[in-house]
Amino acid sequence: MDRILATSWWPLVSDEQGWPPQMQPAPGHFEASLTAEIVFFFIAGAAVVIFATPWAIRAAVRAKNYIPLIVLGSGLICSLLEPMLDLLGHLHWASNLTPAFTNFGITVPALIPLCYVAFLGLEAYFCYFVIRNGAHRNVFFMLLGLGIATDALMETIGINLGVYLYYGVQPYEFLGFPYWWGFINGGSFVTVGAVLAFAVPRLHGWSKLLLLLAAPFGMMVAYFGVGSIHILALNSTMPVWMRWVATTIMMAMMVGWMVVLHRLVGRPDHLPAPRWTLWRVFLYGKFTPSRTTRMNMWQKMCEEGGVKPGDGIPTNPEDPSQALIVGPTFIGNAANQARTPQPVTV
C-alpha cells in the first residue's frame, strides 16, 4: 500500500517522527510563587510524612516491625518514576521550583519524593492494612474511590496554586485536574496494597527488603497494565474523540481491576468480614482517631459484618501477627509428593 495513502486515512500512522505530536509544543515558561511552592510541599505529602515517620520508627524499635519503614522507603524509590509519567501524561512544572533530579528531559521538583512517600507509601500501606484484615469486593471499590478523592484534592490544590499544569487533550478535566489521573493513581495505591498483603507474611528476615520493590512494581502494573490503553491513545495521532473513548475504557478497566485484585487477595464475599463504609474508610485512613475509637469502630464493623470467634478475622487489626494469609498458596513439590509410594501397613 502506498505510504502517503496509508498515512492519510489510518489514524495510527503519521509522517511525523521524533517527539509524539501531542507532547509538542509543551506549555511555555511559567513560574510559581515561593509561597505556593512551600504550601504545596506540605499539602502534597511532607506534613503527613513528618507525622508518620516517628510511628514507623517506633514500630521498628519497639515491635521489630520494619514493614512501615520499608514501605516508606519503597514509596521514596517509586518517586524516580515521576519524570516518565509526566512525559507520558503531559504534565508541566513551573520552571523555578527547587529541583530534585532530571530524567526524560524533565526536572522533577524536590516536593515530589515526599509526595510519593505519602501516597505510594502511606496510602498504599492503609490499603494493605484493610486487605490483610479481610476485605470484600466492595471494599476494594471504596479504596479506589478514596485514592481518587485524595489524589484529586491534592492535585487540584497544586494546579490552582500554579505549581504545575496538565496540557494537551486531558479527558474528564475539572478545575484543571484530569480525573483519569485519579483513577490510574488510585488504582496504583490499591495495587501496591494488594502486593504487600500477599508478600508481607511470606517474606522473612532479610528477604523482607524485597518489599522495597512493592511501590514501583505495583504502580507500573497499574500504569502500563490497565493504564496502557489510555497512555497509548493520549500520545497517538488518533482523533480527539477516540482518545476520549480510550480514556473511558481505561477508567472502566481500573474498576474491573479491583475485581481481579479482590479475587487474588480479598475475602470471599460469602464469608463474614468487617463491614467497611466509605465514611469509615475515610475516617480510619485519614483522620486516624484515638486507639480506643479505632478499636470500638473495628468491633462495631465486625459485629455488623457477622464476624464471630473462629472466623479468622483479627480481634486487633493493628497487630500484624493476626493478619490473614491472603492470596493463593503454592505447595512445593506437591506433584512429586503425590507420586511418592506410601508405605503399606499390614
Helices and strands as residue ranges (DSSP letters): H 3-9, G 21-23, H 34-41, I 42-46, H 47-63, H 67-78, G 79-81, H 82-89, E 91-93, E 99-103, E 106-109, H 112-116, I 117-123, H 124-132, H 137-160, E 164-166, E 173-174, E 177-178, H 179-199, G 200-202, G 205-213, H 214-221, I 222-226, H 228-234, H 240-265, H 278-282, I 283-287, H 291-304, G 320-322, H 334-339
